[in-house]
Amino acid sequence: MSKQAKWSWMAFVVILLPPAPLFVSGAAAQEQAEEETRLRPLGTSLTAWDILKDKRRAARDGRWSAILVLSEEAGYNGNIFASPTTDGTVNDLPVGSAVLTSSARLEVYRYFTRRNRLTLGGNLVDNRYLEDSDVNGTYVDASAEFEHTFSRSTQAFVSGQVEHENDNAVDIYGDPFTRDFGYVALEGQAGIEQAFGSRHQIELSYEGKQKNYNEVSTLNSLDWIQHGPQVRYRFAAGPTRVRLWYSFAAQHYVEEPASDVNGNELSTNPAEEHFYHRAMLWVSRDLAPHVAADLRVKYNMKDDRFQGYESFHELELSADIAWAMTHKLSAEVRAGLSTADYDYRPAEDAGEALALNYRGGDFTMRYAVSRRAAIFGRYAMMNRNSNRQTGSSYMDYRVNGAGVGVAVVF
């Protein structure tokens, strides 16, 4: 979306969820634990564009320049354990809870010369639930990117990030897993950007990531490393902007054994190894002087290199419309759906593979109280429909949430 449509404030909320595996053991429980049903932090995505321009202008003059965004949001999540809607009589499920989200985002800029730029960043998100502290979690990351400009059309960059989360994962009944799935991750990327005139740009890069989990001495390590290339193409013509993106990643587990075609994690099986293919089309267009829309189509494929038990194909579609009603008041509506089909992971009926469908949406309003502060409110919902109706995972569930908060820019 263009800055014109956003006026002074911008927000983006993602609520579509990735697919999670069926059985709660080993890496399967790992993926289920990482399926996120909490509302994403909203406040630190609010950016005062005029302040940001001032900060970057100071950085170009050779000074260190920083921008800090602090946010507090009070809200409610109607299904904190992602419990199935078909199992509402068990353990009084689903369980809702009030939640307080505190977040901070810091960005630091410095141009050493007109050709060399350094950007430092950091994020902190802390979620506290009134009903059950087992789902509390804190996430923090720090990043750095160095960019060198060879010419008006050619740039190269190298970046790195470290992140940590101490999320205590729970199952659909609110009981903690044997592992808490806290982790430390290291990520690095290097690439080059080439512009062709004013409308076309291509970016080629290579990325690597290592994830180290809090381990339990009696269980296999779930640590993994992945790496692979990415290519991005950007096109801009008047009010229309188009982005194409493709990435490939090879993921290697250090110790966790792969599942055979029947889902058995035998000690004689090789360690898990997956190939990921991801592609996205993103079209953005200004529909009116203060209205902009985004459309995204994304395809994900996971290839389990052993016997294909965890392989799946997923297609996601989402749309977003933002309307700047005045210089101070803006609204945004987002809707999306996705479908994931597994090759071998079983569903309810014998011989049928697992299939998942997600539908979700959210509505957000923001009001700029001053140049440096804004208040916001939102409502979000997400439904998952599955062809599995028993067990401890992968059944239908629904989650609704709402929140109000304030963000301040320094």
TATA-V589303 format. One record per pair of residues at least 4 apart in sequence whose ideal C-beta (glycine too) atoms are under 8 Angstrom apart, sorted by the first residue. I is the first residue (numbers start at 1). GAP is how many residues later the second one is. D is the distance in Angstrom with one decimal. If there is no record, write none. Layout:
I/GAP/D
I/GAP/D
This chain:
1/4/5.2
1/5/6.0
1/9/7.4
1/283/5.7
1/285/7.9
1/291/3.8
1/292/7.6
1/293/6.0
1/319/7.4
1/321/5.3
2/4/7.1
2/237/7.5
2/282/7.6
2/284/5.4
2/290/5.5
3/46/5.6
4/282/6.8
4/285/7.0
4/286/7.1
4/288/7.8
4/320/8.0
5/281/5.9
5/285/5.7
5/286/6.0
5/287/3.4
5/317/5.5
5/318/7.6
5/319/5.7
6/4/4.4
6/43/7.2
6/286/7.4
6/316/6.3
6/318/6.3
6/324/7.0
7/283/7.1
7/317/4.0
7/319/7.8
7/320/5.6
7/321/7.9
7/323/6.0
8/40/5.8
8/41/6.0
8/42/6.7
8/319/6.6
8/320/7.6
8/360/5.4
8/363/7.8
9/37/5.1
9/38/7.0
9/39/7.0
9/321/6.1
9/357/5.0
9/359/5.7
9/365/5.4
10/35/6.8
10/36/6.7
10/37/5.5
10/39/7.7
10/312/7.8
11/31/5.6
11/34/5.1
11/35/5.7
11/321/6.1
11/353/5.5
11/355/6.1
11/365/6.8
12/33/5.5
12/308/7.5
12/320/7.9
13/26/7.5
13/27/5.4
13/29/5.9
13/32/7.8
13/319/8.0
13/321/6.3
13/349/5.2
13/351/6.4
13/365/6.9
13/367/6.7
14/26/5.6
15/24/7.6
15/25/7.0
15/319/7.6
15/321/7.3
15/345/4.5
15/346/7.5
15/347/5.7
15/365/5.3
15/366/7.9
15/367/5.3
16/300/6.0
16/302/6.4
16/320/4.7
16/321/7.7
16/322/5.5
16/342/5.7
16/344/5.6
16/366/7.4
17/18/5.6
17/19/6.4
17/20/6.9
17/341/5.9
17/343/7.9
17/365/6.7
17/367/7.3
18/16/7.9
18/17/6.6
18/282/7.9
18/296/7.7
19/293/6.0
19/295/6.1
19/321/4.0
19/323/7.9
19/337/5.4
20/11/4.9
20/12/4.3
20/14/7.5
20/15/4.1
20/373/6.8
20/374/7.0
21/6/7.7
21/7/3.9
21/10/4.9
21/11/6.1
21/289/6.5
21/324/6.7
21/372/7.3
21/373/7.7
22/6/6.8
22/241/7.7
22/323/5.2
22/324/7.1
22/332/6.0
22/366/6.9
22/369/7.0
22/371/5.9
22/372/4.9
23/5/4.9
23/6/8.0
23/240/6.1
23/368/7.8
23/370/7.2
24/4/6.3
24/5/4.4
24/8/6.2
24/147/6.4
24/153/7.3
24/368/5.4
24/369/5.9
25/4/5.9
25/240/6.4
26/4/7.1
26/193/7.8
26/194/6.4
26/196/7.3
26/230/5.5
26/231/7.5
26/239/5.3
27/4/6.5
27/195/5.9
27/226/6.9
27/229/4.9
27/245/5.9
27/283/8.0
28/4/6.5
28/231/7.7
28/282/7.9
29/4/6.0
29/140/8.0
29/148/5.7
29/150/7.3
30/4/6.6
30/149/7.7
30/151/6.3
30/183/7.4
30/192/5.2
31/4/7.1
32/137/8.0
32/139/7.9
32/361/5.4
33/134/7.7
33/136/3.4
33/144/6.2
33/146/7.7
33/148/4.4
34/135/7.6
34/147/6.9
35/47/6.8
36/4/8.0
37/40/7.3
37/42/6.6
37/43/7.4
37/45/4.7
37/345/7.2
37/362/5.0
38/39/6.1
38/42/7.6
38/61/7.1
38/89/6.0
38/97/7.9
38/363/7.7
39/36/6.1
39/38/6.7
39/60/7.6
39/62/7.3
39/339/7.6
39/341/5.9
39/362/4.7
39/364/6.1
41/4/7.3
41/30/7.0
41/32/7.4
41/60/5.8
41/62/4.3
41/84/4.8
42/4/7.5
42/29/7.3
42/31/6.4
42/322/6.9
42/334/6.2
42/336/6.3
42/361/7.3
42/363/6.9
43/26/7.1
43/27/7.7
43/28/2.2
43/29/7.1
43/30/5.8
43/58/7.8
43/60/5.6
43/333/6.9
43/362/5.2
43/363/7.2
43/364/3.9
44/25/4.7
44/26/7.7
44/27/5.2
44/59/4.7
44/60/6.5
44/61/3.8
44/79/6.8
44/81/7.9
44/363/6.9
46/23/6.6
46/25/7.4
46/320/6.7
46/328/5.5
46/330/7.0
46/361/4.5
46/363/7.5
47/5/5.8
47/22/7.3
47/362/7.5
48/4/6.4
48/323/6.4
48/324/6.4
48/361/4.6
49/4/6.4
50/4/6.7
50/321/7.1
51/4/6.5
51/16/6.6
51/320/7.0
51/321/6.9
51/358/5.6
52/4/6.4
52/15/6.0
53/4/6.1
54/4/6.6
55/4/6.6
55/10/4.4
55/11/6.9
55/12/4.9
55/52/8.0
55/54/6.3
56/4/6.6
56/9/6.9
56/53/5.7
57/4/6.8
58/5/4.9
58/7/4.2
58/51/8.0
59/4/6.5
59/5/7.4
59/6/4.2
59/50/3.7
59/51/5.6
59/52/5.2
59/58/7.6
60/51/5.0
60/54/7.6
61/50/7.8
62/49/6.4
62/50/7.8
63/47/7.6
64/44/6.6
64/45/7.7
64/46/5.2
65/43/7.1
65/44/4.9
65/45/7.2
66/40/6.6
66/41/6.7
66/42/4.5
66/43/7.4
67/39/7.5
67/40/5.1
67/342/6.7
67/343/7.2
68/36/7.1
68/37/7.3
68/38/5.1
68/341/7.3
68/342/4.3
69/35/6.9
69/36/4.6
69/37/7.9
69/338/6.0
69/339/7.2
69/340/5.3
69/341/7.6
70/33/7.6
70/34/5.2
70/337/7.0
70/338/5.2
70/340/7.5
71/30/7.7
71/31/7.4
71/32/4.7
71/33/7.3
71/334/5.9
71/335/6.9
71/336/4.3
71/337/7.6
72/28/7.4
72/29/7.5
72/30/5.7
72/333/5.6
72/334/6.0
73/27/7.4
73/28/4.5
73/30/7.7
73/303/7.9
73/330/4.7
73/331/6.9
73/332/3.2
74/24/7.2
74/25/7.7
74/26/5.7
74/329/6.4
74/330/6.2
74/331/6.7
75/23/7.3
75/24/5.3
75/25/7.9
75/26/6.9
75/326/6.0
75/327/5.8
75/328/2.7
75/329/7.2
75/330/7.8
76/20/6.5
76/21/7.2
76/22/5.5
76/23/6.8
76/325/6.2
76/326/5.6
76/327/7.3
77/19/6.3
77/20/5.9
77/22/5.4
77/52/7.5
77/322/6.7
77/323/8.0
77/324/4.6
78/16/6.9
78/18/4.3
78/320/7.8
78/321/5.9
78/322/4.3
78/323/6.4
79/4/5.9
79/15/4.1
79/16/7.1
79/17/6.6
79/318/6.3
79/319/6.5
79/320/4.1
79/321/7.5
80/14/7.9
80/15/5.7
80/16/6.8
80/17/5.0
80/19/7.8
80/49/6.0
80/51/6.6
80/52/6.5
80/55/5.3
80/94/7.8
81/12/7.0
81/13/6.7
81/14/5.9
81/54/7.2
81/89/5.9
81/90/7.3
81/91/5.5
81/92/6.8
81/93/4.9
82/90/6.2
82/315/5.3
82/317/6.7
83/4/6.5
83/5/7.9
83/10/3.9
83/11/4.0
83/12/6.8
83/89/4.8
83/90/7.2
83/314/6.1
84/9/7.5
84/10/8.0
84/88/6.4
84/305/8.0
84/311/3.6
84/312/5.7
84/313/5.0
85/9/7.3
85/310/7.9
85/311/5.2
85/312/5.6
85/313/5.4
86/303/5.8
86/309/6.0
86/310/5.8
87/6/5.9
87/85/7.7
87/308/7.0
88/5/5.9
88/6/6.8
89/4/8.0
90/83/7.2
91/82/5.2
91/83/7.2
93/79/7.3
93/80/6.9
94/303/7.2
94/304/7.9
95/36/6.0
95/37/6.9
95/79/6.4
96/35/7.0
97/32/4.5
97/33/5.4
97/34/3.3
97/35/6.4
97/38/7.9
98/31/7.4
98/32/4.3
98/33/7.3
99/28/5.9
99/29/6.7
99/30/5.1
99/31/7.2
99/304/7.7
100/27/7.6
100/28/4.8
100/30/8.0
101/24/6.8
101/25/7.0
101/26/5.4
101/27/7.9
101/302/7.3
101/304/7.5
102/22/7.8
102/23/7.6
102/24/4.6
102/26/7.9
103/20/7.3
103/21/6.4
103/22/4.7
103/23/7.2
104/18/7.9
104/19/7.2
104/20/4.6
105/16/7.5
105/17/7.2
105/18/5.2
105/19/7.9
106/14/7.8
106/15/6.5
106/16/4.6
106/17/7.9
107/12/6.7
107/13/7.1
107/14/4.9
108/11/7.1
108/12/4.1
108/13/7.3
109/8/7.2
109/9/7.4
109/10/5.7
109/11/8.0
110/7/7.2
110/8/4.7
111/5/6.9
111/6/5.1
111/7/7.9
112/4/4.4
112/5/7.5
112/6/6.9
114/35/7.5
115/33/6.0
115/34/4.5
115/35/7.7
116/30/7.3
116/31/7.4
116/32/5.5
116/33/7.6
117/29/7.3
117/30/4.7
117/32/7.8
118/26/7.1
118/27/7.4
118/28/5.4
118/29/7.9
119/25/7.2
119/26/4.7
119/28/7.5
120/22/7.8
120/23/7.1
120/24/5.3
121/21/7.2
121/22/4.6
121/23/7.6
121/24/7.9
122/18/7.4
122/19/6.5
122/20/4.7
122/21/7.1
123/16/7.3
123/17/6.9
123/18/5.2
124/14/7.6
124/15/7.3
124/16/4.9
125/13/7.2
125/14/4.6
125/15/7.8
126/11/7.7
126/12/4.7
126/13/7.8
127/8/7.8
127/9/6.1
127/10/5.3
127/11/7.6
128/5/7.7
128/8/5.4
129/4/6.6
129/6/5.2
129/7/5.9
132/38/7.8
132/42/5.8
134/34/5.3
134/36/5.1
134/40/6.6
134/42/5.5
135/33/7.0
135/35/5.8
135/39/7.8
136/32/6.7
137/28/6.4
137/29/6.6
137/30/3.6
137/31/6.8
138/27/7.0
138/28/5.5
138/29/7.8
139/24/7.1
139/25/7.4
139/26/4.5
139/28/7.5
140/23/7.0
140/24/5.4
140/25/7.8
141/20/5.9
141/21/6.6
141/22/3.7
141/23/7.4
142/19/7.0
142/20/5.6
142/21/7.8
143/16/6.6
143/17/6.8
143/18/4.0
143/19/7.8
144/15/6.6
144/16/5.7
144/17/7.8
145/12/5.9
145/13/7.3
145/14/3.9
145/15/8.0
146/11/6.7
146/12/5.5
146/13/7.4
147/8/5.9
147/9/7.2
147/10/4.4
148/7/6.8
148/8/5.2
148/9/7.4
149/5/7.4
149/6/5.0
150/4/4.3
150/5/6.8
150/6/6.9
152/43/7.6
153/41/6.3
153/42/4.2
153/43/7.3
154/38/7.1
154/39/7.2
154/40/5.5
154/41/7.5
155/37/7.1
155/38/4.6
156/34/7.8
156/35/7.1
156/36/4.7
156/37/7.5
157/32/7.9
157/33/7.1
157/34/5.8
157/35/7.7
157/36/7.3
158/30/7.7
158/31/7.2
158/32/4.5
159/29/7.0
159/30/5.0
159/31/7.6
160/26/7.6
160/27/6.7
160/28/4.7
160/29/7.6
161/24/8.0
161/25/7.6
161/26/4.6
161/27/7.8
162/22/7.1
162/23/7.1
162/24/5.6
162/25/7.6
163/21/7.4
163/22/4.9
163/24/7.5
164/18/7.6
164/19/7.0
164/20/5.0
164/21/7.6
165/17/6.1
165/18/6.0
166/14/7.3
166/16/4.3
167/13/7.2
167/14/6.3
167/15/6.4
168/8/6.0
168/12/4.7
168/13/7.9
168/14/7.6
169/7/7.1
169/8/5.3
169/10/7.4
169/11/6.3
169/12/4.5
170/4/5.2
170/5/6.1
170/6/5.3
170/7/7.0
171/4/5.3
171/5/7.9
171/6/6.5
171/221/6.0
171/222/7.6
172/220/6.1
172/221/6.6
172/223/7.7
172/225/7.8
173/219/7.9
176/4/7.0
177/4/6.9
178/38/5.9
178/41/6.6
179/34/7.0
179/35/6.8
179/36/7.7
179/37/5.5
179/40/6.8
179/43/7.5
180/34/5.9
181/32/6.3
181/33/7.3
182/31/7.0
182/32/4.3
183/28/5.5
183/29/6.1
183/30/4.7
183/31/6.8
184/27/7.8
184/28/5.1
185/24/6.3
185/25/6.7
185/26/4.5
185/27/7.2
186/23/7.0
186/24/4.9
187/20/7.0
187/21/7.1
187/22/4.4
187/23/7.8
188/19/7.1
188/20/5.4
188/21/7.8
189/16/5.5
189/17/7.0
189/18/4.3
189/19/7.6
190/15/6.4
190/16/6.0
191/12/5.8
191/13/5.7
191/14/2.7
191/15/6.9
191/39/7.5
192/11/7.2
192/12/5.7
192/13/7.5
193/8/6.2
193/9/7.3
193/10/4.6
194/7/7.0
194/8/5.3
194/9/7.8
195/5/6.9
195/6/4.7
196/4/4.1
196/5/7.2
196/6/7.4
198/38/7.6
199/36/5.9
199/37/5.5
199/38/5.7
200/33/7.5
200/34/7.3
200/35/5.8
201/32/7.2
201/33/4.4
201/34/7.9
202/29/7.2
202/30/7.1
202/31/5.4
202/32/7.9
203/27/7.7
203/28/7.1
203/29/4.2
203/30/7.8
203/31/7.7
204/25/7.3
204/26/7.5
204/27/5.6
205/24/7.1
205/25/5.0
205/26/7.9
205/27/7.9
206/21/7.2
206/22/7.3
206/23/5.2
206/24/7.4
207/20/6.7
207/21/6.7
207/22/7.8
207/23/6.1
207/40/7.6
207/42/7.6
208/17/7.3
208/18/7.2
208/19/3.9
209/16/7.1
209/17/5.4
209/18/7.3
210/13/7.6
210/14/7.5
210/15/4.6
211/12/6.5
211/13/5.6
211/14/7.6
212/11/5.1
213/8/7.4
213/9/4.7
213/10/6.0
215/4/7.2
215/6/5.6
215/7/7.5
215/8/7.8
220/35/4.9
220/36/4.9
220/37/6.9
221/32/8.0
221/33/5.2
221/34/4.1
221/35/6.7
222/31/7.1
222/33/7.8
222/34/5.4
223/30/7.2
223/31/4.5
223/32/7.3
224/27/5.6
224/28/6.3
224/29/4.7
224/30/6.6
224/32/7.9
224/48/7.6
225/26/7.5
225/27/5.6
225/29/7.7
226/23/4.7
226/24/6.3
226/25/3.9
226/26/7.1
226/50/7.6
227/22/6.6
227/23/6.4
228/19/6.3
228/20/4.4
228/21/3.8
228/22/5.8
228/48/7.6
229/18/7.1
229/19/6.0
230/15/7.1
230/16/7.0
230/17/4.2
230/18/7.9
231/14/7.4
231/15/5.4
231/16/7.8
232/11/6.7
232/12/7.0
232/13/4.9
233/10/7.0
233/11/4.4
233/12/7.7
234/7/7.3
234/8/7.2
234/9/5.2
235/6/7.1
235/7/4.3
235/8/7.7
236/4/7.3
236/5/4.8
236/6/7.7
239/46/5.5
239/47/3.8
240/43/7.2
240/44/7.4
240/45/4.7
241/42/7.4
241/43/4.5
241/44/7.3
242/39/7.6
242/40/7.2
242/41/5.4
242/42/7.8
243/37/7.5
243/38/7.5
243/39/4.1
243/40/7.9
243/41/8.0
244/35/7.8
244/36/7.4
244/37/5.9
244/38/7.8
245/33/7.7
245/34/6.7
245/35/4.6
245/37/7.4
246/31/7.7
246/32/7.0
246/33/4.7
246/34/7.9
247/29/7.6
247/30/7.7
247/31/4.9
247/32/7.9
248/27/7.2
248/28/7.0
248/29/5.8
248/30/7.9
249/26/7.4
249/27/4.4
249/29/7.8
250/23/7.4
250/24/7.6
250/25/5.7
250/26/7.9
251/21/7.7
251/22/6.9
251/23/4.4
251/24/7.5
251/25/6.6
252/19/7.1
252/20/7.9
252/21/5.5
253/5/8.0
253/18/4.7
253/19/4.0
253/20/7.0
254/17/6.8
255/16/6.1
256/9/7.8
256/15/6.3
256/16/5.2
257/8/5.0
257/9/6.4
257/10/6.1
257/11/7.9
257/12/4.2
257/13/7.1
257/14/6.4
257/15/7.1
258/7/7.3
258/11/4.9
258/12/5.8
258/13/6.7
258/14/4.5
258/15/7.0
258/46/6.9
258/47/7.8
258/48/3.8
258/49/7.4
258/51/7.6
259/4/5.1
259/5/6.3
259/6/5.2
259/10/7.3
259/45/7.7
259/47/7.3
259/48/7.5
259/50/4.2
259/51/6.6
260/4/5.0
260/6/6.6
260/9/6.3
260/46/7.1
260/47/5.2
260/49/6.6
261/46/4.1
261/47/6.6
261/48/5.7
261/83/5.6
262/47/7.6
263/46/5.8
263/81/8.0
263/82/7.1
263/83/7.3
264/5/7.9
265/4/6.6
269/37/6.6
270/36/6.2
272/32/7.7
272/34/7.3
272/38/7.8
273/31/8.0
273/32/4.3
273/33/6.9
274/28/5.7
274/29/6.4
274/30/5.9
274/31/6.4
274/36/7.0
275/27/7.6
275/28/4.1
275/30/6.4
276/24/7.2
276/25/7.1
276/26/5.7
276/27/7.5
277/22/7.8
277/23/7.5
277/24/4.4
277/26/7.4
278/20/7.2
278/21/7.1
278/22/5.2
278/23/7.6
279/19/7.1
279/20/4.9
280/16/6.4
280/17/6.9
280/18/4.4
280/19/7.5
281/15/7.1
281/16/4.7
281/17/7.8
282/12/6.8
282/13/7.4
282/14/5.0
283/11/7.2
283/12/4.8
283/13/7.9
284/8/6.7
284/9/7.1
284/10/4.8
284/11/7.8
285/7/7.0
285/8/5.8
286/5/7.2
286/6/5.0
287/4/4.6
287/5/6.5
287/6/5.5
287/34/7.8
290/33/6.5
290/34/4.2
290/35/7.4
291/30/7.0
291/31/7.2
291/32/5.0
291/33/7.6
292/29/7.4
292/30/5.3
293/26/6.9
293/27/6.7
293/28/4.8
293/29/7.7
294/24/7.9
294/25/6.8
294/26/4.2
294/27/7.9
295/23/7.6
295/24/5.2
295/25/8.0
296/20/7.3
296/21/7.3
296/22/4.8
296/23/7.6
296/24/7.9
297/18/7.7
297/19/7.3
297/20/5.6
298/17/7.5
298/18/4.2
298/19/7.8
298/20/7.9
299/14/7.7
299/15/7.2
299/16/5.6
299/17/7.7
300/12/7.9
300/13/7.5
300/14/4.3
300/15/8.0
300/16/7.4
301/10/7.9
301/11/7.5
301/12/5.3
301/13/7.5
302/8/6.4
302/9/5.7
302/10/5.3
303/5/7.6
303/8/5.5
304/4/4.9
304/5/5.6
304/6/4.2
304/7/4.5
304/39/7.9
307/37/7.6
308/35/5.1
308/36/5.6
309/34/7.8
309/35/5.0
309/36/6.2
310/32/7.8
310/35/6.9
311/31/6.9
311/32/4.3
311/33/7.0
312/28/5.3
312/29/6.3
312/30/4.5
312/31/6.7
312/33/7.5
313/27/7.1
313/28/5.4
314/24/6.1
314/25/6.9
314/26/4.1
314/27/7.7
315/23/6.5
315/24/5.6
316/20/6.7
316/21/7.5
316/22/4.0
317/19/6.4
317/20/5.7
317/21/7.2
318/16/6.7
318/17/6.9
318/18/3.3
318/19/7.7
319/15/7.1
319/16/5.7
319/17/7.1
320/12/6.7
320/13/7.3
320/14/4.5
321/11/7.0
321/12/5.2
321/13/7.9
322/8/6.6
322/9/7.4
322/10/4.5
323/7/6.5
323/8/5.2
323/9/7.5
324/5/7.9
324/6/4.6
325/4/4.8
325/5/6.3
325/6/6.7
327/41/7.3
328/39/5.7
328/40/4.4
328/41/7.9
329/36/7.4
329/37/7.4
329/38/5.3
329/39/7.7
330/35/7.3
330/36/5.2
331/32/7.3
331/33/6.8
331/34/4.9
331/35/7.7
332/31/7.4
332/32/4.7
332/33/7.9
332/34/7.9
333/28/7.3
333/29/7.6
333/30/5.4
333/31/7.9
334/27/6.2
334/28/5.3
334/29/8.0
334/30/8.0
335/25/7.3
335/26/4.1
336/22/7.8
336/23/7.6
336/24/5.6
336/25/7.0
337/20/7.2
337/21/6.3
337/22/4.8
337/23/7.5
338/19/7.3
338/20/4.6
339/16/7.2
339/17/7.0
339/18/5.0
339/19/7.6
340/15/7.1
340/16/4.6
340/17/7.9
340/18/8.0
341/12/6.7
341/13/7.8
341/14/5.1
342/11/4.9
342/12/4.3
342/13/7.2
343/10/6.3
344/9/6.2
345/8/6.3
345/9/4.5
346/4/7.5
346/6/7.1
346/7/6.8
346/8/6.5
346/42/8.0
347/5/4.4
347/6/6.2
347/7/4.7
347/8/6.7
347/39/7.6
347/40/4.2
347/41/4.9
348/4/7.1
348/39/5.9
348/40/4.8
348/41/5.4
348/42/6.7
349/38/7.6
352/35/6.5
354/32/7.3
354/33/6.7
354/34/6.1
354/40/6.5
355/31/7.3
355/32/5.1
356/28/6.3
356/29/7.3
356/30/5.4
356/38/7.1
357/27/7.1
357/28/4.5
357/29/7.7
358/24/6.5
358/25/7.1
358/26/5.4
358/27/7.9
359/23/7.2
359/24/5.0
359/26/7.8
360/20/7.2
360/21/6.2
360/22/3.7
360/23/7.0
361/19/7.1
361/20/6.2
362/16/5.9
362/17/6.5
362/18/3.6
362/19/7.4
363/15/6.4
363/16/5.3
363/17/7.8
364/12/6.4
364/13/7.3
364/14/4.2
365/11/6.7
365/12/5.5
365/13/7.4
366/8/5.4
366/9/7.3
366/10/4.5
367/7/6.3
367/8/5.3
367/9/7.5
368/5/7.4
368/6/4.8
369/4/4.6
369/5/6.2
369/6/6.1
372/36/6.1
372/37/4.7
372/38/7.1
373/33/6.7
373/34/7.0
373/35/4.9
373/36/7.3
374/32/7.2
374/33/5.2
375/29/7.3
375/30/7.2
375/31/5.1
375/32/7.9
376/28/7.1
376/29/5.7
376/30/7.6
376/31/6.9
377/25/7.6
377/26/7.0
377/27/4.4
377/28/7.7
378/24/6.7
378/25/5.8
378/26/8.0
379/21/7.7
379/22/7.4
379/23/4.6
380/20/7.3
380/21/5.1
380/22/7.4
381/17/7.3
381/18/7.0
381/19/4.6
381/20/7.5
382/16/7.3
382/17/5.3
383/13/7.7
383/14/7.7
383/15/4.9
384/12/6.2
384/13/5.4
384/14/7.6
385/11/5.6
386/8/5.3
386/9/5.6
386/10/5.5
388/6/4.8
388/7/5.9
389/6/5.8
389/7/7.4
390/5/7.4
391/4/7.0
